[in-house]
Amino acid sequence: MTMELPVPNLRELRRRAIRWTVVVLLVIAALWWAPKLLYLYTEWLWFGEVHQRGVFWTTLVAKCELGVVFGLIFFVFLVGNVYLARRLAPRASWYDRERLIRLQAMEAFERAASRYLGAVLLLFAVLIAYGVGRGATAHWQDYLLFRHAVPFGASDPILHKDASFYVFRLPFWQYLWGFAFGSVLVTLLVTAGVHYLDKAIRFLKGTPALASHVKVHLSALLGLLLVMSALGYRLGGYQLLVSAHPDRIVAAGPGYTDVHVTLNAYRILFWLALGCAALVLANIRFRGWRLPGYAVGGLLVASLLGKAIIPAAVQEFNVKPNEQAKEAPYIEHHVTMTRQGYGLTDVVAKSFPPQPLAPADVNENPETIQSIRLWDYGPLLTTYKQLQELRPYYRFPDVDIDRYVIDGSYRQVMLSPRELSAEELPEQTWQNQHLFYTHGYGLCLSPVNQVTDEGLPDLFVHGIPPRSTVDVEISRPGIYYGELANEYLIVDRPGKGLPKREIDYPRGTESGRGEENVKTTYAGASGVPVGTWLTRVAMATRFGWNGRNILLSREVKSGSRILLRRQIETRAKAIAPFLRYDQDPYLAIRENGQLVWIHDAYTTSARYPYAARLPQAGAALNYLRNSVKVVTDAYDGTVEFYVMDDTDPLVRTYQAIFPELFKPLAAMPNDVRAHLRYPEYLFRAQSTMYLRYHIDPVDFYQQEDKWAVAAGGGDEGGAMVPYYVIMRLPGEAKAEFILMVPFTPSNKPNMISWMCGRCDEPNYGQLVVYEFGKQQLVYGPGQISARISQNPELSKLQQWWGSGGSSVIRGSLMVIPIGQSILYVEPWYIAASGAKIPELKLVILSSSGGRVHMGVTLEDALARVLGRLPPATADTLVGAAAPAPTPAEVKAPVTPAPGAAPEINALLEKALEHMDKSQERLREGDWAGYGEEQRKLRETLEELQRRRGQ
């Protein structure tokens, strides 16, 4: 008996295969898109937390518009041309000669391709269109700037276009051109391939033979490609205005050759390309491709001649022999527009003829003397780390400088936040990193010029919890958002009856043995609720494997919240990625004791016409404004963007795009506004450009008056870094906070001027340059540093102090204008080999005369500069390096004797009190407090000894 097998239904099998293919593709798409949609959902939640949903939707809609529109345009254009090619394809077979030279495998491929070519091309078009649309979304900023452009009110001097055209409109026009040119080129190539596969393009004896409709189709596409080339030449003429060529005297923008040759070449090439396009279309009526070939070849040759060969010849043989005269008007344009680009048009230049330092200069400028910075950032940060980090997981990231009104006086201070470093936690568990150890705590604050008897900084604010010796108090010391915070946290809402689990700060036990942790619950307003399963799944997906415990941990409850983007720069960039952020945000203490971060943000462009590029690695800009101040609460993460310069067209355009993002400067609280600083990055950029572009355009070619940032001294040397100081500027009524840097002539060591940026209102942002007389010789910082190095007494001290394992650290040399005089200041520190705690041991001063004086304190050295004390020698100063007494060297207080005098008993009790307090400070890790109590103990014992000797 034979069994008949059912005949498979090929049509049904094909349908099932198609059905399962569609299902598999849908599953793959779902797996591909689900994490992206969940991430987008978490972004929507986070933008709601920071009250910036308007930014989220504006950005998302712009990306969607670009992606959909450009992807769809490309898809329709490509598929339309492919469909047209297939529609017109002839029903022909290959010639025998062509068939003979093909392999059998290739024939099988051709048969399959002929059958499924439409589906394959459709899938190819979809994938390419998706890539094009995805790439288009990257231009959302250009698109929004194009739509909301605000005029600059300044036009380029060649084509007379407002600068907004080059900054806001030209980038998007160039993208549109690139998209159109690329779309036509890809379509031309794909269409030609389709015609070939459909046998509409044949090869007879090695010569292509085209069907009549193919010639029409490809000619139309080639003509369109030439029209796109013509538009590219038109845009190329505008691009000349923002081009950079640092090898020329006109380092940016068009020079003589560009204006008289290259610009005209672009105009000619524009019309020539249109003519070539007309020839290609006209050739449809003629046989062959010789005419289009001549047209395209001629255009390429003309482009090479007009853009490269002829301009190079004119530059070499016509311009260079007469460069100064030829380039004079373009040099003027370049200098003028560069000054505009960097905000240097309103720099105030004043004369500063320096005089010898006199006692009157010191007496009339007490604020300047009081604010001379004796602590360098490096040694002070090391000291903070050694004395005040207190636990391995606390870290001081850097030291910042600011000014406060302290006990009624305007004081310059240095401070550093005590942040939590998750990498240094005792156990690297998920709960420690995300639930228990959640924040840093407090800060250290010290004046720039006060030193304890042990050579350590006099801490105004220190310890855990923060203790203050002045009228600056911290009421909310927790730092949940900072420079180091980079992990998400999960916190509970207070008042829910849940136990406190966050470690607020460690403290010693009453017995003095071991330690215990004070715990807290986060009471801030920030955080995304993670009570629902959708939110938990979305957050867990966002963080991948590291986020799995968001779903699994029992510590995540219905009232829990997740704190995202706790690093302040990352937080600000997520909201406003179109701004450039300063690398040095700083912490400020508000009057109510809350801590806020102040972060400078810049509006930048590399397309300001004729302006030179900033010569810094990775800068890529020629327009720079500090138009935005970002204020972030260190506890609850609230981020506010304040407009600092409402005349800046860039920030005004961003305001038009995101009307709810920016607030006016008047809305900034006064106690925050009082701590605004002129940013160092902006000042360095402006001073760098001013060195060359302060020169009058008539004299710019010779560069005879080019300046340089003065070379400094200290252990690092190199060009001096701008520094903050409180001083009374010449002719002003009161002292103010400024940022300054000295200049020297290029390749010469003597100082010729100094520049400052004013930080206090109402003069915030004003740049002033004080120029010395060109006939006056004023020592530069490098020369003073060399004299310090050559001083025999200082050489002795350095040798004596450096022996025995200690090291001498030379601080940065500073130039301090006082009245009409100049004072040079360089501090020296000693770091013992074991403790590695730098101690200030010597202050070196010099005035405009160049003679070096030294003292153990600033007052001591200043008295020697003024002649009130004789010059110090190494022998008289060697005691300055004597180390502070250790606890073992301090004698124990004597027990009160019966019948002793009451004042002696009182002194003994006072000594015991200081001893107890010093031990308490030692247990807390408060080294500054310990040193202070040891000093008081020593004074009490000395008084006791004196009384007993009477």
Secondary structure, 3 states (H helix, E strand, C coil): CCCCCCCCCHHHHHHHHHHHHHHHHHHHHHHHHHHHHHHHHHHHHHHHHCCCHHHHHHHHHHHHHHHHHHHHHHHHHHHHHHHHHHHCCCCCCCCHHHHHCCCHHHHHHHHHHHHHHHHHHHHHHHHHHHHHHHHHHCCHHHHHHHHCCCCCCCECCCCCCEHHHHHHHHHHHHHHHHHHHHHHHHHHHHHHHHHHHCCCEEEECCEEEECHHHHHHHHHHHHHHHHHHHHHHHHHHHHHHHCECCCCCCCECCCHHHHHHHHHHHHHHHHHHHHHHHHHHHHHHCCCCHHHHHHHHHHHHHHHHHHHHHHHHHHHHHHHHHHHHHHHHHHHHHHHHHHHHCCCCCCEEEECCCCCCCHHHHHCCHHHHHCCCCCCHHHHHHHHHHHHCCCCCEECCCCEEEEEEECCEEEEEEEEECEECHHHCCCCCHHHHHHHCCCEECEEEEECCCECCCCCECCCEECCCCEECCCCCCCCCEECCECCCCCCEEECCCCCCCCCCEEEEEEECCCCCCEEEEEECCCCCCCEECCCHHHHHHHHHHCHHHHCHHHHCCCCCCCCEEECCCEHHHHHHHHCCCCEECCCCEEEECCCCCEEEEEEEEEEECCCCCCCCCCCCCCCCCEEEEEEEEEEECCCCCEEEEECCCCCHHHHHHHHHCCCCEEEHHHCCHHHHCCCCCCHHHHHHHHHHHHHHCCCHHHCCCCCCCEEECECCCCCCCECCCEEEEECCCCCCCCEEEEEEEEEECCCCCECEEEEEECCCCCCCCEEEEECCCCCCECCHHHHHHHHHHCHHHHHHHHHHHHHHCEEEECCCEEEEECCEEEEEEEEEEECCCCCCCEEEEEEEEECCCCEEEECCHHHHHHHHCCCCCCCCHHHHHHHHCCCCCHHHCCCCCCCCCCCCHHHHHHHHHHHHHHHHHHHHHHHCCHHHHHHHHHHHHHHHHHHHHHHHC
